[in-house]
Amino acid sequence: MTKTDKLLENPMKWYHYIVGFFAGAFLTNAIPHFVNGISGNAFPTPFANPPGQGLSSPLTNVLWALFNLLAGYLLFRVSKINSKSKLGLFIFFVGMILISIMSSIVFMDKAK
């Protein structure tokens, strides 16, 4: 039995799409935290004061990014997203797009 046959036997359930959406969101959220952290820049995290608005240390950002990468990876695996599931990929990318837009709006004031 090939891998494609196994995928056809186990189609994605509705909750796989939700998990895929959050996988995209977590993986995308890791990027700004990781880049700022390894660059030595303070950047907002949920652990700042006030949460999400104050600045956290570069180390906190790297750790938060690594948590987001791990969570996103695990969610991606659970979601069963693959190249055969066009709807699954679409929803995964919608998660990425929405968190990107939300982050650009929330962190707009950080540059000022």
N, C-alpha and C positions, 0 to 999 in steps of 0.2 A: 504494500500500500504506500503510495507516494504522499509527500507532505501536502500537496494540493488536495488529494482525496480526503485526508484527515481534516483539512480546513472546511471542506464542503460538508463533512459529517457533523461538525460542531460549529454551526453558524453563530454569529455574534448575537448575544441577547441584548435587550434594551439597556441593561445596566453596564454592559461593556462600552457602550457609546458615552455614557456619563463618565465612567472611569477614564476613557480616552480623552475626553474634554479636559479633565483635571490633570492628566498626564502632560498635555500640551501647556497648560497654565503653569504647572510647577517647573517644568523644564525651561520655559521661557523666563520665569521669575528668577531663576538661578543666574542668568547672564549678567544683569546689572550689578548684583551683589558680588559676584565673583570678580568681575572686571574692576570694580571699585576697590574691593578688598585687596587683590593682588597688586593694585596700583598704589596702595597705601592711602587711599582716600576714605574719609568718613562718609557714610551714606545711611539713609534711614532704614531701619528694620523694625519689626514688631517689638523688639526689646529696648528701643530707644525711649527717651522721656521727652515729650509724650510719644506713645507708640506710633510708628509709621511717619512721624514728623520730625522728631529730634534725630540727631546723628549718632550712629553707632560706630565703634572702632573698626578699623580694617579687618582685624582678626574675627570680630563678631560677624562681619559681612561674609568672610570666607566660609566660616562655619555654617552660616545660614544658607549660603549658596550650595554647599556640599549636602546639607540636609535636603534642599529643594531638588538637587540632582538625584539623590537616592530615592526620594519619594516619587519624583517624576518617572524614574526608571522602573521602579516597582509597579507603579500604576500603569505604565505603558505595557509591561509584561502581562499584567492581569487583564488588561483591556482586550487582548487578543487582536490588536490592530495589525494589519499586514497589507501588503500591496494589492491583494485581491479584494479587500474591502474598501471600495471607493468612498462610501458613506462614512466609514470609520475614520479614514484618513482626513476627510473633509471636517468632521467634528473635532478631530485632534488639532487641526490647523485653526479652526475657529477658536479653540481654547487659547492657542498661541496669539492669535490676532487680538482677542478681547483683553487679555492680560497686558499685551503690548500697549494698546490704546489707553487702558486704565492707568498703567504706570506712567505713560507720558503726560497724562493730565495731573496725576497725583504729585509727581516729582518735578513738575514745571517750576515750582517756586524754589526748589533746592538750588537752582543755578543763580538765583538773585542774591 
